Amino acid sequence: MTIYLDYLLYSILGDIMKTYLKVVIGAIIIGGVFAYFFYKDISKEVIALTNKNYEVSLFQVGVFKNQDNALNYQNNFDCSIIYEDGDYYRVLVGIAYHEENKVKLESFLTNKGVDYYIKKVKMNEEFIKSLENYETVMLKTDKEEVINNINKAMLELFLEYYT
């Protein structure tokens, strides 16, 4: 009788255990498939966020093939730099990341009678963090000398990171 009872319990519980085992294995497989597709979809976004580049506005006043011409033209401005971009030498008179500073520099340069072209350049997060320190100070001042000094420091910072 005990052998029969053991056999009966095993056959009943064994079938139940087989059913539960099938459900658990099925859930793991389905979960794995969903996780794979979720990861595949989100991994592109994570990679894009970790490699995120930030766009800055460069206030360009001239582009030259000859460095001497760029140096001569640079002398027309209080605050300017030259950076080599491929085969060209670009003369810059300002740089801004935040829209408020871009508007402030546009107004400042327009009031001085400077004609410029805004060129967008992608930079890394480290540069942006350094630039933001200067931009915070620039937003708080209206003095021409202070704006020129901050602008010059920001342009030199750009040269350090760009080259």
N, C-alpha and C positions, 0 to 999 in steps of 0.2 A: 504494500500500500504506500509506503514512503517513496519507493522508487516511482510508482505511478504518479504520486503527488509532485515529486520533484520534476518529473518529465512534463506534467501538466503545467506547472509554474514556469518552467523553462520555455515551453512552447508558447505560452501566453505572453510572458515578459520578453522573450526573445523576439517575437514578432513586433511587439511594441517598441523595443529597443532598435530593431531594424528600421522601423518607420521613423523614429526620432533621429536616428543616424542619417537616414536619407534626407530628412528635412534640414538638418544641420549642414550637411555637405552641400546640399542645394543652395542654402542661404550663403554659405561661404563663397561658392562659385559665382552666384549672382552679385554678391557684394563686391567681389574682386573685379568682375567685368565693369560694374558701375564705377568703381574706384579708378580703374584704368582709363576709362573715357573722361572722367572728371579731371584726373591728373593731366591727361593729354591736353585737355582744353585749357586748364588753368596754368599749366607750365609755361605756355607762350606769354601769358599776361605777366607772370612772375618774372620771367626773363626780361620782358620789356620794361618793367618797373625797376629792376635792379640795374639795367643799363640805360636808364633814362638820361637823356641829354636835355639840357635847358637852352633855350634860345635867348640870345642877347641882341640888342639893337646897337649897331655900330653907326656912328655919324661920320660918313665918309665924304671928303671934299674933293678928292682927286685920285685917279688911278694912272700909273705911269709904267712904261716898260723900262725906262731908264732911271736908275737910282738917283743920279745927279739932278734930274728934273724934279723928282719927288722931294729931294732935300731943298732945292730952291723954292719950291711951292710951299713947303712946310714953314718956311720963314715968314709967310704972310699971316700966321696965326699965333696967338699967345700960347695956346695950349694945344699941342698936336703931337702925334707920333706917326712913324712910318712902320708898317709891317709888310713883310714879304709874303705874298700869296701866290705860290707857283712862280710864274714868269712876271708877275706884276708887283708893283710897289704901291700900296694903298696908304693915303694920308687920312688919318682919323682925327677928329676933333672932339669926340665924345663917345660914351658907351653907357648903356642903361639896360637893366634887367626888368625892373618893375615899371608898369605903365605910368605911374605918377612921376617917376624920375625921367622917363622918356618925354612926357609932356613938358616937364620943367626945362629939360635941355633944349627941346624944340623951341620953346618960347625964348630962352636965353640966347640961343644962337640966332634966331630970327631977329631979335632986337639988336643984335650986334651986326646984322646985315650979312650973315654967313649963309651961303647956299650950300646945301648938303644933300646927300642921298643916304637913306637908312638901309643898311645891309644887315640881314639876319645871319647869325652864326651860332652853331650849336656848341655849347661848352658843358663841362662836367659839373657835378654837384659841388665838388670841393671849391671850384672857382666861384660858383654862385654864392656860396656861404661867405667867402672872403669879400666878394663884391657888395653883398648886402650890408656889411658893416659901414662901408663908405656911403652907400645910398641912404642909409638911415640919417646920417649926418647931413647929407646934401639936401634932404627934404626939409630940414629944420632951418636952413639959412637962405637969405636972399642977397647976401653980400657977394659982389662979383669976384673979389679976390679969393674968398673962401671957396666959391663954386669952381673957379679955375684950379685952385690947389687940389681940391678933392677930385675933380675931373682928371687932372694930370696923374694923380695917384692911381685912379681907376684904370686909366689907359696903360700905365706902366705895369700894373698888375695883369692886365690883359696880355701884354707882351711876354711877361714871365710865363704865363700858362700856355700861351699859344705856341711859343717856340720850343 
